[in-house]
Amino acid sequence: MNGRLLRWLLPMAGGTALVGLWYALRHAFGIPAWLLPVPHEILEALGRERALIGAAAWQTTQSALLGFLSAAAGGLVCAILLASSRPVRLALYPYLLILQMTPVIVLAPFIVLWAGRGMGSIVIVTFIVSFFPVVVNTTHGMVSTDRGLVELFDVCNAGPLQRIFLLHLPFATPYYFAGLRIAATLAPIGAIFAEYVTGSIAGGTGGLGFLASVFNQRQMRAELLAVALTSCVLGFVFLAVIATVNRLLLRRWHASATPADA
């Protein structure tokens, strides 16, 4: 069977099996609707609250996008600094690890105190969540540049800027996009978590995290899962955009952007 067709059929088959199991568990054990809503009830809740969830999704999209773009730009600049100097890398990398390993839930109250409730603190939390994968992947790509190419630039007496922009950055581009793909899935999660923790109504309406908090307090389980479904769609959109840009930029010269069965 065609490999491209399989990439569509297998996920559909797996999803159908999971939904069937979901309904079977609900009816086999007599689980009440408020405890385990089934897919059609979640879709009905999404339809009932579509205006509210749509406005919240737009608010979350803005915060997630700002945090993601900040992490994409800041991570690239930081990776260039780390890869350009081994002493700088040794001096700063441990503190990047500390920042990554510090639970965001511990940092969030301080961020709210410093930046206030609203989009500012949400963007900062999203940035922190998304920043590390971009830095790590890009730095790894730059310091892993093919040794033969490095020696060729030595022979040509290339300057530091030429090495960075003509050798190391092009070589690290697939690594950079690998980091962006990870960051794209984390950015909506970070924004929703920040909205949930801050409990703020930024821009006149709450985001998905704030809405999830409201639905949870009101025991509206189907609506809560409708918010989760919306956040998944948002994450897929972010990831699809990055994957498309990656394929357009790299398909002519790098195997990572070419399907295996192409």
TARA-V146859 format. One record per residue. N is the residue number from 0. PHI is phi in degrees with one decimal (* if undefined). OMEGA is omega in radians with two decimals (* if undefined). BURIAL is I if it has 24 or more other ideal C-beta (glycine too) atoms within 12 Angstrom, else O. Layout:
# TARA-V146859
N PHI OMEGA BURIAL
N PHI OMEGA BURIAL
This chain:
# TARA-V146859
0 * -3.14 O
1 -57.3 -3.10 O
2 -62.9 3.13 O
3 -65.6 3.10 O
4 -66.2 3.12 O
5 -61.5 -3.13 O
6 -64.2 3.06 O
7 -92.6 -3.03 O
8 -70.9 -3.09 O
9 -63.8 3.07 O
10 -61.1 3.11 O
11 -65.1 3.12 O
12 -66.5 3.11 O
13 -63.5 3.12 O
14 -64.0 3.12 O
15 -62.6 3.12 O
16 -65.2 3.14 O
17 -65.5 3.11 O
18 -64.8 3.09 O
19 -61.0 3.10 O
20 -63.6 3.11 O
21 -58.3 3.12 O
22 -64.4 -3.12 O
23 -63.2 3.12 O
24 -62.3 -3.13 O
25 -59.6 -3.06 O
26 -82.4 -3.11 O
27 -67.2 -3.08 O
28 -104.2 3.10 O
29 60.5 -3.12 O
30 -73.3 -3.12 O
31 -67.4 -3.07 O
32 -63.1 -3.10 O
33 -69.9 -3.12 O
34 -92.9 3.14 O
35 -143.5 3.08 I
36 -65.5 3.11 I
37 -95.2 -3.00 I
38 -52.5 -3.09 O
39 -67.4 3.08 O
40 -70.7 3.09 I
41 -66.5 3.12 I
42 -66.1 3.08 O
43 -63.9 3.11 O
44 -63.9 3.11 I
45 -62.8 3.10 I
46 -67.2 -3.13 O
47 -65.1 -3.05 O
48 -104.6 -3.01 I
49 -60.5 -3.13 O
50 -66.5 -3.12 O
51 -66.9 -3.13 I
52 -67.9 3.11 I
53 -62.5 3.11 O
54 -64.6 3.12 I
55 -66.3 3.13 I
56 -64.6 3.11 I
57 -64.9 3.11 I
58 -63.5 3.13 I
59 -66.2 3.12 I
60 -58.9 3.14 I
61 -61.9 -3.13 I
62 -65.0 -3.13 I
63 -64.4 -3.12 I
64 -66.6 3.11 I
65 -63.0 3.11 I
66 -64.6 3.14 I
67 -65.6 -3.14 I
68 -63.3 3.08 I
69 -64.0 3.12 I
70 -68.0 3.13 I
71 -63.9 -3.13 I
72 -74.7 -3.12 O
73 -65.6 3.11 I
74 -65.5 3.11 I
75 -66.2 3.13 I
76 -62.8 -3.14 O
77 -63.8 3.13 I
78 -64.3 3.10 I
79 -62.2 3.11 I
80 -63.5 -3.10 I
81 -66.3 -3.09 I
82 -77.2 -3.08 I
83 -78.3 -3.07 I
84 -144.1 3.12 O
85 -63.8 3.08 O
86 -58.6 3.10 O
87 -63.4 3.13 O
88 -62.8 3.14 I
89 -66.9 -3.09 O
90 -77.5 -2.99 O
91 -101.7 -3.02 O
92 -59.0 3.12 I
93 -58.6 -3.11 O
94 -77.3 2.99 O
95 -65.6 3.08 I
96 -63.7 3.12 O
97 -61.5 3.12 O
98 -61.0 -3.13 O
99 -68.2 -3.07 O
100 -83.6 3.09 O
101 -75.7 -3.11 O
102 -58.9 -3.12 O
103 -63.2 -3.14 I
104 -64.1 3.07 O
105 -79.0 -3.12 O
106 -76.5 -3.01 I
107 -55.4 3.13 I
108 -60.2 3.11 O
109 -68.5 3.13 O
110 -62.8 3.11 I
111 -64.3 3.11 I
112 -63.8 -3.07 O
113 -79.6 -3.03 O
114 -102.1 -3.11 I
115 81.6 3.08 O
116 -73.8 3.14 I
117 132.5 -3.02 I
118 -62.7 -3.11 I
119 -56.0 -3.12 I
120 -68.3 3.12 I
121 -66.8 3.12 I
122 -65.2 3.14 I
123 -63.8 3.11 I
124 -62.5 3.12 I
125 -61.7 3.10 I
126 -60.1 -3.12 I
127 -61.6 -3.12 I
128 -66.7 -3.02 I
129 -90.7 -2.96 I
130 -69.4 -2.97 I
131 -62.1 3.14 I
132 -59.3 -3.14 I
133 -66.8 -3.12 I
134 -63.6 -3.06 I
135 -63.3 -3.10 I
136 -65.6 -3.11 I
137 -68.3 3.11 I
138 -61.5 3.12 I
139 -60.3 3.12 I
140 -64.4 -3.10 I
141 -69.4 -3.13 I
142 -80.9 3.12 I
143 -100.2 -3.12 O
144 -55.1 -3.11 I
145 -51.4 -3.07 O
146 -62.7 3.12 O
147 -62.4 3.10 O
148 -67.7 3.10 O
149 -61.1 3.14 O
150 -66.2 3.09 O
151 -62.5 3.10 O
152 -67.1 3.05 I
153 -62.6 -3.13 O
154 -61.9 -3.12 O
155 -83.3 -3.14 O
156 55.5 3.13 O
157 -69.5 3.12 O
158 -80.2 -3.12 O
159 -58.4 -3.13 O
160 -67.4 3.09 O
161 -64.2 3.12 O
162 -62.2 -3.09 I
163 -67.2 -2.97 I
164 -88.3 -3.14 O
165 -105.6 -3.10 O
166 -123.8 -2.98 I
167 -66.2 -3.13 I
168 -65.6 3.07 I
169 -59.4 3.13 I
170 -64.2 -3.07 I
171 -87.4 -3.08 I
172 -56.8 3.09 I
173 -61.4 3.10 I
174 -67.6 3.12 I
175 -60.3 -3.14 I
176 -70.0 3.03 I
177 -62.5 3.07 I
178 -65.1 3.12 I
179 -64.4 3.12 I
180 -63.7 3.09 I
181 -65.8 -3.13 I
182 -62.9 -3.14 I
183 -64.7 3.10 I
184 -78.7 -3.11 I
185 -83.4 -3.04 I
186 -59.7 3.10 I
187 -62.2 3.11 I
188 -62.8 3.13 I
189 -62.1 -3.14 I
190 -65.6 -3.13 I
191 -65.2 3.10 I
192 -61.4 -3.13 I
193 -63.9 3.10 I
194 -64.9 3.13 I
195 -65.9 -3.10 I
196 -73.0 -3.09 I
197 -74.0 3.14 I
198 61.4 -3.02 I
199 -100.8 3.03 I
200 -108.5 -3.10 O
201 -84.9 3.10 I
202 68.7 3.07 I
203 90.2 3.10 O
204 -146.2 3.12 I
205 -78.9 3.06 I
206 -81.5 -3.11 I
207 -63.6 3.11 I
208 -64.4 3.09 I
209 -63.4 3.14 I
210 -64.3 3.09 I
211 -61.3 3.11 I
212 -62.7 3.14 I
213 -64.8 -3.13 I
214 -63.0 3.13 I
215 -65.3 3.12 O
216 -64.7 -3.12 O
217 -92.0 3.13 O
218 59.6 3.14 O
219 -95.0 -2.97 I
220 -69.1 -3.14 I
221 -63.9 3.11 I
222 -66.3 3.11 I
223 -63.7 3.10 I
224 -71.5 3.03 I
225 -64.7 3.05 I
226 -64.1 3.12 I
227 -61.9 3.11 I
228 -62.0 3.12 I
229 -64.1 3.12 I
230 -66.1 3.08 I
231 -64.6 3.11 O
232 -61.8 3.12 O
233 -60.8 3.10 I
234 -63.1 3.11 I
235 -64.8 3.12 O
236 -64.3 3.10 I
237 -57.1 -3.10 I
238 -65.1 -3.12 I
239 -65.0 3.12 O
240 -63.9 -3.14 I
241 -65.1 3.13 I
242 -63.7 3.13 I
243 -68.0 3.11 O
244 -61.9 3.11 O
245 -58.5 -3.12 I
246 -66.3 -3.13 O
247 -66.2 -3.08 O
248 -81.6 -2.97 O
249 -110.8 -2.98 I
250 -63.8 -3.08 O
251 -84.2 -3.04 O
252 -141.1 -3.14 O
253 -133.4 -3.06 O
254 -65.0 -3.09 O
255 -64.6 -3.12 O
256 -99.3 -3.12 I
257 -112.5 3.11 O
258 -57.0 -3.08 O
259 -62.5 -3.10 O
260 -100.7 -3.11 O
261 -70.2 * O
